Amino acid sequence: MAPGADRGGLTVAVVGATGVVGRTMLRVLEERRFPVGELRCLASVRSAGRVRLAFGGQQHEVGLAEPAALDGCDVALMSAGAAAARELAPAAAAAGVIVVDNSSAFRQDPGVPLVVPEVNGALLDDHPRLVANPNCSTIQLTVALAPLHRAFRLRRLHVATYQSASGAGRALVDALRQQSLQVARDEIPTAQAYPHPLAGNVVPGGWRVEGDATEEELKIVVETRRLLELPELAIGCTAVRVPVAVGHAEAVWAAFDGPVPPAAARAVLATAPGVVLHDDLAADRYPTPLAAVGTDAVWVGRLRADLGEPGALSLFVVADNLRKGAALNAVQIAERLCGVGLAAPS
Ligand SMILES: NC(=O)c1ccc[n+]([C@@H]2O[C@H](COP(=O)([O-])OP(=O)(O)OC[C@H]3O[C@@H](n4cnc5c(N)ncnc54)[C@H](OP(=O)(O)O)[C@@H]3O)[C@@H](O)[C@H]2O)c1
């Protein structure tokens, strides 16, 4: 019998349900037929009691994300930021709730596993109650790189990201829409929710600054090292926000212990879990954010020998940041911990 079947399904809380990630979580839970018996949609005082969200053919009124709201839950999928995560997640996990948190609150906590099922899903075999979902850019990067690392041993990495507005939440998606209308009217777009206008622009900042890097760049470095279990890996990263609503892209340069022929890398990626190789430059086949939206895969293309370093590889990696970069990865973790659904690839 499936877990929770005797109660008509599991009691599942989605914390941050009104946000772009939370709404995608609801969609992914529905699509994957996660055995939801009772659903609790939770958010801040701004939405509690005021917003209703559709799930399973019914409207669910949003409740306040407070500790008591998680009492008796089997699973809590959290995407409400680090402050709410610190307030709610440890107590819920201690009470036996399976908590998967999307914020940065626990990603560097050695006592909390940081998991991408295709990369290090074996950590879930210890049945942790609290699991951290990595940063969206890091998830797609490591899904593409882990199989190459297993085959060829990664030595050095450079990444330039092209990150969509939705990675910063619904406020920047709304701002981009309004700015795009301004551009269409030949007006100069006004900056909202970000230090510079995004429409008609490319912005190499907007995240919190730490030294001469952004917080996003440091997250990609630290979390990639942790997920690949390469604490000394040399990584250079530049994170850039681009005027795309959904879908992050990354230009990646990877050097390995020895020279890696592109054909050998292609053979590895052709069977890698979670990866779709979409790569025929002459036929204009390569991944783009627009084509990746709504899909579950990490798309890899433009795979070729790097002209700057003999034996190294260049590739282009694209995924839907709201799905594999956030909601889908969290649901896959919950599925595996609950022993339900479409098994996450190991
Ligand atoms: N967007 C991505 O691609 C992505 C990827 C990976 C991880 N994440 C992480 O996921 C989290 C949510 O991101 P998002 O993009 O969905 O943001 P968002 O669209 O701005 O939504 C934020 C959500 O969190 C709720 N919230 C905010 N403060 C809260 C509080 N103190 N207590 C309870 N609920 C609170 C909001 O509720 P109200 O409606 O009441 O304001 C809303 O539901 C963040 O931690 C983010 O870093 C995002």
The ligand as a Tripos MOL2 file, in Angstrom:
@<TRIPOS>MOLECULE
LIG
   48    52     1     0     0
SMALL
NO_CHARGES

@<TRIPOS>ATOM
      1 N1         12.7720   31.2700   -8.4550 N.am      1 LIG1
      2 C1         13.6680   30.3130   -8.5770 C.2       1 LIG1
      3 O1         14.0860   29.9240   -9.7020 O.2       1 LIG1
      4 C2         14.2010   29.6320   -7.3460 C.ar      1 LIG1
      5 C3         15.0090   28.5230   -7.5190 C.ar      1 LIG1
      6 C4         15.5230   27.8870   -6.3990 C.ar      1 LIG1
      7 C5         15.2040   28.3500   -5.1540 C.ar      1 LIG1
      8 N2         14.4100   29.4430   -4.9930 N.ar      1 LIG1
      9 C6         14.0960   29.8680   -3.6320 C.3       1 LIG1
     10 O2         12.7200   29.6370   -3.3700 O.3       1 LIG1
     11 C7         12.2230   30.6310   -2.4670 C.3       1 LIG1
     12 C8         11.0030   31.3040   -3.0790 C.3       1 LIG1
     13 O3         11.3570   31.8540   -4.3200 O.3       1 LIG1
     14 P1         10.3040   32.3810   -5.3800 P.3       1 LIG1
     15 O4         11.1230   32.6310   -6.5840 O.co2     1 LIG1
     16 O5          9.1090   31.4840   -5.4760 O.co2     1 LIG1
     17 O6          9.8720   33.7910   -4.7230 O.3       1 LIG1
     18 P2          8.5040   34.6220   -4.8500 P.3       1 LIG1
     19 O7          7.8580   34.3950   -6.1550 O.co2     1 LIG1
     20 O8          8.8550   35.9960   -4.4670 O.co2     1 LIG1
     21 O9          7.5740   33.9690   -3.7220 O.3       1 LIG1
     22 C9          7.9270   34.0200   -2.3590 C.3       1 LIG1
     23 C10         6.9550   33.1620   -1.5750 C.3       1 LIG1
     24 O10         7.3810   33.0940   -0.2060 O.3       1 LIG1
     25 C11         6.3290   33.6020    0.6250 C.3       1 LIG1
     26 N3          6.9520   34.2540    1.7860 N.ar      1 LIG1
     27 C12         7.8310   35.2610    1.7790 C.ar      1 LIG1
     28 N4          8.1860   35.5870    3.0430 N.ar      1 LIG1
     29 C13         7.4950   34.7410    3.8540 C.ar      1 LIG1
     30 C14         7.4150   34.5640    5.2500 C.ar      1 LIG1
     31 N5          8.1140   35.3160    6.0900 N.pl3     1 LIG1
     32 N6          6.6090   33.6060    5.7430 N.ar      1 LIG1
     33 C15         5.8940   32.8260    4.8940 C.ar      1 LIG1
     34 N7          5.9280   32.9410    3.5530 N.ar      1 LIG1
     35 C16         6.7200   33.8980    3.0440 C.ar      1 LIG1
     36 C17         5.5420   34.5380   -0.2580 C.3       1 LIG1
     37 O11         4.2590   34.6920    0.2730 O.3       1 LIG1
     38 P3          3.3330   35.9990   -0.0190 P.3       1 LIG1
     39 O12         2.5710   35.7250   -1.2900 O.co2     1 LIG1
     40 O13         2.4280   36.0370    1.1580 O.co2     1 LIG1
     41 O14         4.2230   37.1910   -0.1320 O.co2     1 LIG1
     42 C18         5.5460   33.7240   -1.5590 C.3       1 LIG1
     43 O15         4.6440   32.6550   -1.4780 O.3       1 LIG1
     44 C19        13.4040   31.5560   -2.1880 C.3       1 LIG1
     45 O16        14.0430   31.0930   -1.0070 O.3       1 LIG1
     46 C20        14.3030   31.3490   -3.3680 C.3       1 LIG1
     47 O17        15.6480   31.6280   -3.0750 O.3       1 LIG1
     48 C21        13.8900   30.0910   -6.0670 C.ar      1 LIG1
@<TRIPOS>BOND
     1     1     2 1
     2     2     3 2
     3     2     4 1
     4     4     5 ar
     5     4    48 ar
     6     5     6 ar
     7     6     7 ar
     8     7     8 ar
     9     8     9 1
    10     8    48 ar
    11     9    10 1
    12     9    46 1
    13    10    11 1
    14    11    12 1
    15    11    44 1
    16    12    13 1
    17    13    14 1
    18    14    15 2
    19    14    16 1
    20    14    17 1
    21    17    18 1
    22    18    19 2
    23    18    20 1
    24    18    21 1
    25    21    22 1
    26    22    23 1
    27    23    24 1
    28    23    42 1
    29    24    25 1
    30    25    26 1
    31    25    36 1
    32    26    27 ar
    33    26    35 ar
    34    27    28 ar
    35    28    29 ar
    36    29    30 ar
    37    29    35 ar
    38    30    31 1
    39    30    32 ar
    40    32    33 ar
    41    33    34 ar
    42    34    35 ar
    43    36    37 1
    44    36    42 1
    45    37    38 1
    46    38    39 2
    47    38    40 1
    48    38    41 1
    49    42    43 1
    50    44    45 1
    51    44    46 1
    52    46    47 1
@<TRIPOS>SUBSTRUCTURE
     1 LIG1         1 GROUP 0 **** ****
